[in-house]
Amino acid sequence: MKTFQIPDPSSSDATTIQTYRLRSLATSGSEDKPYDESYEISRWSEFCASCFSYKSNPPPSEYFQRHYYNDPWRDASLVKIIECKKEKKKTDGGDGWEIAASTRIFKRTISTGEGEGEGEGGPISAGGIGEVCTSEHHRRRSLSKMLLQDAIETMGKMGMQASLLHASPALQAVYQRGGNYESVRSRWSVVSIPSRLVTETSDGDDDMAHMVRVASFPQDVEALSSIHRKYSEYRFAGCIVRSNEYWTNYISKEIGTSLLVLTTGDDTAIGCLSLRERGGKHQLQEFSVDESHRSAGQVMDILLKAAVTLEGRN
């Protein structure tokens, strides 16, 4: 835990000083209370939700709690916060400190798209940066920059070979200055598909015996993991390498009910697809296929029709 002081830029009195401390959520914020992870995560989640409440579809505190507890590689010591000491200690059980800023390191392994083995050409260790936010009452104090630099130092000590984060274009310069991150724009293709193409049965469909159903966890995990490795991890750089535990604990909770699988006669999954509605459009959020059974185009056609039909019913 590190304590420091910063002049309050919002005060007309240039001598007004505020006291802050930087700590992880793996330590207690009070000497009078034993460490309670559930309390720390709950308090931090509520803070993150308040910071992102400006969004048109703001994530609730449960969103941040879910992402933490469902993460098989979660580590409370990698959730860092900066707290500000309040002038008067609260009488409702508080410890006299309020959260001012936050960041979190996600422990991940990512693909290089150059092979399936360990070492050169294989997957590498990486740290994802997320939950970066600062209370509007504590901005213009470089708090997020401090947390970002602390995270970069921590990832270096852990031997992580890469770091990545997602941010809006407006924040590109902030991360370039604060962490030397190279900005890469996400490229999304918007395709208009006539409704008849996803509702009518094509002439070739009758010749392709198949069954489509919602993914079942953990029964489908082995097959889904194999499909994802071959279709994505071995071919593309930057894919999260998914363990069976990641599929079972994280993917199943995030998109499990919308994840459709195409199966063979023995009910083995050979392809999967998930859609979600966003901004009046259908967003493809998951797709993989074992091309030794069907081509990507054939599986996309079958599962896309099934997904659109399912959404129309719901």
N, C-alpha and C positions, 0 to 999 in steps of 0.2 A: 504494500500500500504506500503510495506516494502523495504527500500533501504539498500544495503550493498556493501562492496568492497571485491574483490578477486584478488590476484596476478595473473598476466598473465603468465601461464606456458609455452606459446609458445615464450615468449620474452627472449632474451639473458640477458636482464637487469632484475635482480630479484626484483628490486624496482618498476617496472612498475605495476600499480594498475588499475584495471578496475572497474567501478561503475555499479552496477546492481540494479534492482528493481523487486519485485514480486507483481503482482496485478491480479485481475480478469477482465474478459471482460465486467463486469457489471459496470465498472467505466471508466471514460475518461482518456486517457493517456496524455492529455494536459490540463493545466489550462486555456489555451486560447480558447479551443474549447468545445462546448456542447457535451454531450454524444451522440454517434451515433452507435447504435447496428449493423446496416448493414455494416458500415465501419469497425468496430472492427472485426466482423465475417469474412468479406472478406479478411482483412489483415492477420488474423490468419489462414484462410484456405489456402492462398497462401504460408504461411510459412510452414504449414504441408506438402503441396504438394512438396515443394522444399526439405524437409528432406527425403521424401520417394521416391524421383526421381530415386534412385539407383535400385529400383525393376525392374524386367523384364517387368512387366505390371504396371507401376506406376499410382497411383490414381491421377486424376487432382484435382485442387482446388474445382471444382464443387462437387466432391464426399464428401468432408468434409462439405461444405455448405448444401448439401442435407441432410446429416445425422443429422445436427443440426436442420435445420428448419422443417424437417419432424418428429422430435422426439416430441411427445405430452407432454413429461415431461422435455423438454429442459430448461436450466437455465444458463444464461450467467455468473452468479456469480460462477458457478462450472467449468468454463473454466479458468484455471490459466496459466499465462505466466510469464516468467522472461525475462526482456528486458535489453539490455546493452546500456549505454549512449555512443553515438558516440563522437569522438573528436571534430567534427565540425557539427553544425546544418545544416541540408539540406536546400537548398534554394527552393525546390519544394513543400513546404507546410508541410514537415515532422516536427515532434516534437523533433528531435534529439535523438530518441531512436529506437533501432532495436530489434526485437524479437530474443531471443537466445534459449529458450526452452519452451515446452508446455506440458500440461496434461489436461485431461477432466474427470469429474465424470459424469457418466450416472446414473440417478435415476431410479432404477428398483425394481420390486418385483419378487422374484423367488420362485419356488415351492420346497417343501421338499420331494414330492412323498409319503407323509404319510397322506394325507387327503385333504378335500376340504374346511374346515372351517378356520376361523381366529384363532390365538392363537397357542397353542401347537399342533404340527402336521400339521399345515396349512402353507401357504406361509409366507415368511419373507421379510423384506426390505433389499435391497442390493445396493451397489454402484459398477458400472462397471468402470474400469479404461481404458481409451483409449487416442488416439492421443498423446502418450508419445513420444516426439522427441526432439532432441537438434541439433542445427546448428553445422556443422562440424568445424566452426571457434570458437566454445565456448565449446568444449568437454574437458574432464579431469578437470572439475571444480566442479563436484558433483551437477550440476544444476538439473538434473532429479531426483536425490535422494532428494533434497530439496522439489521439487514439489510433489513427491510421499509421503513424510512424511507430507507435508501440506495437501494433499488429505486425508490421513488416519486420521489425526486430525479432519478435516472437517466432514468426514463421521461419526466419533465417536460423534461429537457434534450434528449431525442430527439424531442420534439414529439408524443408519443403523447397521444391525446385521451381515452382511457379505460383503465381497468385492471380486471381481474376475476380472481377466484380461486374455487376450490371448497374448502370446509372443512366439518368436522362441526359440528353445532349447538353443541357444547360450546366451540368456539373462536370463536364469533361475536363475543363481547365483546372478545376479544384483538385481532381485526382491526379492530373499530370504534374501539378506543382507539389502536391502533398505526398505523393508516393511514386512519382515517376512512372505512372501507368500509361501504357500506349492505348490510345482510343481506337476501338474497332467498332464500327456501326453494325448493328444487327440488320440483316437483310431479309425482309419478309416479302414473299410474292403473294399478291392478291389476285386470285383467279375467279372469274365469274363462270359458273357452271349452270347450264340450263337445267331447270328442275326435272325435266323428263329423263335426263341422263342418270339421275340418282334415284329415280322412282320406277322407271321401266326396266323390265328384264331383257337383257340382250340375248341375241340368238345363241351365243356361245355359253351362256350360263348353264343350260340344261346338260351340257357335256362335261361339266366340272362339278362332280359330286362334292359337296362341302357342307359344313355346319357352322353357323355363327352363334356364339353365346358370349355372355359376360364373363370376364376372366374370374377364375376361382383361385383364391389364395388360402393356403400355400401350395395347393395341388399343382398349379401351373408354373410355379416359380422356376423350376429347373429348365423347362422348355422356353419360357420367356427370356430367361437369362442367357441361354445359348443363342437364341435368335438375335438378341440385342448385341451380343458380343460380335457375332459374324457380320451383321448388317451395319452396325454403327461403330463399335469400339475398335474393330480391326481396320476400318476404312477411313474414319474421319478423326481429325485432331480436335481435342477439347471436349470429348464426350466423358461424362462421369462414368467411371468403371463401377458397375453395380454388382455388389455382392448379393447373395441370396437373402441375407438379412435386410439389405436395403430395399429389395423388392417387397419383402414381407412386411416390414415395419413402416416404410416410407411411401413407396409407390402405391401400395394397396390402399393406404389412408388418403392419399392425395387425389388419385384418379381412378381408383379401383372400380367404382361403380359405373364409370363411363368407358372403361377399357374393354373393347370387344376383341375376341380372338377368333381366328379361322382355324378349324380343326380338321384333322384327317379322320378316316374311318374308325381308328382306335382312340379318338378323342384327344390326340396330341396336338397342341397348339403349333401352327406353322406360320402364323402372322398375327399382328395385333395393331389396333388403331384406336385412338381416342380423340374426340372432338369436344370443344367447349364453345359456348356462345360468348362472344366478347365484342362489345361495341356494335351490335347488330350484324355481326359476321360470325361465321363458323371458323374457329381457329384449330388447326391440326396441332395437337400437343404431343402426340406419340404415334410413331409408326415404325414397324420393323417386320421383316419377312425372311423366311428361309427359302431362298430362291432355288433350292434344289427340288422343291415341290411345286411352286408356282412362281410366276414372274411377279415383280413388284407391281407392275401395272394391273395385272389380274387381281391380286390380293387387295390393292387399293380400291379397285372398282367394286369388289364384293363388299368389303368392310365399310366403305364410304356410303354405299346404299343402305346398309344395315344401320349405320350410325344415324343417318338423317331420318330414316324411318322411325328409329327409337326415339329421337328427340321430338319428332312430330306427335308421338303418342303421349309424351310426358308433359 
